[in-house]
Amino acid sequence: MTYRLDALRQHSLVVADTGDLEAIKRYRPHDATTNPSLILKAFELPGYQTLIDQELAAIKAETRGRQEEHAVDRLAVAMGSEIAKVAPGRVSTEVAARLSFDTEASIRKAHELIELYERRGVAKDRVLIKLASTWEGIRAAEVLEKEGINCNLTLLFSDAQAQACFDAGVFLISPFVGRVTDWYKKETGRDFSPDTDPGVQFVRGVCQRANQGGYDTVVMGASFRNTGQVLALAGCPRLTISPTLLEELATTPGEVKPGVLMARSGGPRPTPLTEPAFRWGHNQDAMANDKLAEGIRRFAEDQEHLEAQIADRLATL
């Protein structure tokens, strides 16, 4: 009997949208990720308690000043290094959302994260630096890619963001599905079938844009609300999926047909976007404008919450 998760793997690389080692071992994704939201969840996972205590004790002994901010990076890399032992591919590790509009600071933070990984024996070709798809984040990624540091551009909601990432030669982009659909459901009061789902249609359009321009950038659908959305995007090069949906796919029998056909035509590419053209194009998409701003705020709030938990825990060591 064929189960849908195995059938899906025939069309797309499966990525785990979690830092939970047990889930990664169970579902065998190609890649995985860490971010402040997932580190917050790790504070509740028994398997990470020893690692967290060891890292925080070392940080308390070594550093002064902004221990909490440094601790977030150290914990992300410590978790990512453990994930790299289990997942064969890449570990995405996030630059703090508060740096989303600062190109130079984002580049410095990326270098710091790569250095922390290398100290743990994890080479930079096993890491993706995760940046918000702002103009400044995309410019940081352009510099990093030229240095051989590959990037994952997240919080991507508009055609302008996708095109600017293609122009910059970014390794991977994560166009969101669920958050796009959330916005349209709220605006219209409608529910959508998988094939009429605005988030699914958006990601299919990004894949089509990548095909038409013959871009090397990998498209990874992200932020899924249900398995219908996931299956509708079978054939998208990568799909990052939560453990809840991975479990549903792993226990549901059935075949999977591709909903996306990736066949690069290598046709003429549009002129690279200037900053004014990017900002105008993104601004004209009300959904994308709203969701990018909201996403950056939420990620920043999670970082602040995590830093507060770290401060409390440091005080007990």
N, C-alpha and C positions, 0 to 999 in steps of 0.2 A: 504493500500500500504506500502511495506517495502522499506526503504531507506538504502543505503549502509552503512552508519555510524552505524545505529542500527544493521544491519546484521553483520557487522564487530565485534561488541561487543560480539557476540555469540562465537567468536573464540579467541579474544585477548583483554587484558585490554588496553583501549585507554588512552594515556597520551598527555597532551597539551604541545606542544613545544612553549610556550609563557608565559609571565607574565601578560598579559592583562586580568584583572579581568572580564571585560564584555564578552570577548571570552570564558573564563573559565565557566562563568555562562551559556552561551548559549549552549556550546557543552558538558558540564557535564563530563569532563574527570575524571579518577580515580586519577591521579597524575598530577603535573605540575612542572615547573622549573623556576629558575632565573639564570642569568649570566650577565656579563658586557654588552654583546651585547643587551640583552633584557632590561636591566636597561637604556641603551642609548635610546631605543625606548620609554621607560616609560617617559622620559623627555618630550616627545611630546604628552603624553596622558593626557587629562584634569583631569581624575579621580585620577591621582597620584600627582598632583601639590601640594596639601595641605600637603600630607604625606612627599614629598620631602623637602618642605620648613621647616616643623617641625623638621625633622631629621637633616637637615643641620644646622639649628639654634641651636639645642642642641649640635651638634658636635662642632660648633664654640665656644660655651660657655664652653664646658667641656675639650677640647683637645688642645694641642699645637703640633708643629712639623708636622708629616706626616698626616695632617687632611684628605687629599684626599684619601689615601689608606684606612684609617679607615672608611671614609664615604662610600666607595664602599661596605664594609662588612655590615655596618649599614643599608644601603639602600637595599641591597640584602635580609637581614633578615627581615626588615620592610615589603618589598614586599612579601617575603615568608610567613610571619605571616598572612598577609591579604589573601593570596592564601589558606593557611591552613584552613581558616574559610569557604571556598567555596568548595574546592576539598577534598574528603573524605580520600584520601591516603597520599602519601608522596610529599614533596617539595624538589627537588634537588637544592643544593646551592653550587656554585663553589669555589674551592680554586684557587687563582690567578695563571694564567698560568706561570708567572715568577718563580713560585716555583716548576715547573714540574720536576726538576732534583735535588730537595732537600727534602729528606725524612723527616728529623727532622722538618724542617720549615713547611712542609705540615701538619704534625701531630699537631704542635702548632696552625696553622691557623684553622684546623678542630675543635680543642678544643675551640678556641675563637668563632667560628661561633655557635657551640652548646650552649655555655654559653650565647651568645646574644639571641638565640632562647628561651632558658629556662627563661631568664629575661622577655620575652614577653609571657610566659605561654605556649610555644609550646614545647612539650616533644621531646626528641631525637629520639623516635620511629616514629615521623612524618617527619623526615628529612633524606635525603640522601646527604652525602658529596660527591661532584663531583670532581674527580681527573683525570688528564690525564693518559692514560695507558702507561706511561713510566715504566722502571724497578723501579725507585725510587717512583713513584706514587703508583705502585702496592704494594711495600713494606710498604708504609705508610698505605694503605688500610688494609693490613694484620694485622698491629698493632691495627688500629682503630676497625676493626671487633671484635677482641678479647676483646676490651673494651666495646663492645655493641653499637658502633657507626657504622651504616651501610653506605655503600659507593656505588656510581655509577661511574664506570670507563668508561670514555668517550674517544673520539678520538681513537677508536679501529679499526684497519685496517688489522691486520694480525692474522694468526693462532697462532703464538707465543704469541702475546698479550693475546688472548683469553685463551690459555692454562695456562699461568702464572696467570691469574685472577682466573681460576678454582682452580689451585693449592693453591692459597692464601685464598680461601674461601670467595671471594668477594660477597656481596649481589646481585649486579646487574651490568651488563655490557651493554654498548651501542655501538654495532658494527654499523658502518656507511654504508649507502647504496649509497646515491647520490654522495658523494665525491669520492667513489670508482669508480662509473660509469663515473663520470666526467673525471677521469684520463684515463680510457680506451678509452673513446670517443676521447679524445685529442690525445692519442697515435695511435689509429687505424683509426680515421676519420669515424667510424661506428656509426650507431644508433642501439639500441637493443630493442627487444621485452621484455616484463616483464620476461618471463621464461628464456631468454638467457642473461638477464641483469647481468653484473658481480657483481654489488652490491647486488642484490637479491641472486645470487648464493653464495656469500660470507656469508651472514647472515644465509642462509639455512645450510651452512656447519658448522657454529658456533653452531646452534641449534642441528645439528646431533652430534657434538662433545660433547655437554652437555648431550644429551640423552645417548650416548654410555658409558660415564663415570659415569652416574648417579649423576651428580653434582647438588647441590642445587642452584647454581647461576642462577639468573633470566636473561634471554636474552631479551633485548629491542631494536628492530630495530629503527634506527634513521637516520636523514638527508635524507629525501625523496624529490625527485624532481617532482614526479607526483603520481596520485592516482593508476596508474597501478602498480608501485612498492609497494605501501602500500598493495593493494589487493593481490598481489602475495605472500606476507608474512603473510596473515591471518593465525592464528594459532601459530605464534610466541608469546610467553607469553605476551609481552607488545610491543606497537608501539607508538613512540612519534611523533606527527604529527602537522604541522603548522596550524594556523587558516585558511589560504587560502585553504589548502587541506581538512581540516575538513569541511569547508563550501561546497566544491564540493561533498564530500561524503554524507553530510547531506541532500543535495538537489537532489541527483541522485538516482532514483529508481533502485532496483535490489537486487538479492540474492548474497551472498558471500560464496564461497567454500574455505576450508582451503588449503593453499599452503604449509603449514608446519605442520607436525604431531609430536607433542611432546609426546613421549612414552619412558620414561627412562628405559633402559635395565639394567643399573647397572653392565655393564661388567667390565673387568679388566681395571684399569686406567694406563695411561703411567707414567713413573717415573717423578716426578716433575722437571721442568726445572731449571737448574742452571743459574746463570747470564750469563756466556759465551754462553750457548746454546740459551738462550732467545735472546741475542744481535745478535748472528749469524743468527738465524732463522728469526728474524725481518729484519735484514740487507739484507737477500737474496730475500726479496719481495720488488722490486723497488717501486711499487705503495705505499705500506704501509710506507716505509721509507720516501718517498716524502710527503705523505699526513699528517703523524704525525708531521713532522717538520713544514710544512706549517700551520697546524691547531694550533699548539702552538704559532707560530708567530702571526697569525690572532687574537687569543684570547688575546694575550698580547697587541697587537695594540688597540683592543677595550677597554681594561682596561686603557691604557694610554689616549685614547680619552675621556673616561668617567671621568678619574681623572682631565683632563684639563677642562671639562665642569663643574665639581664640583668646581674647583678652581675659575672659573669665577662667578659661582653662589654664592659661599661663600663671594666673594668680594662685592657683592651687599647687603648682609644681615647686 
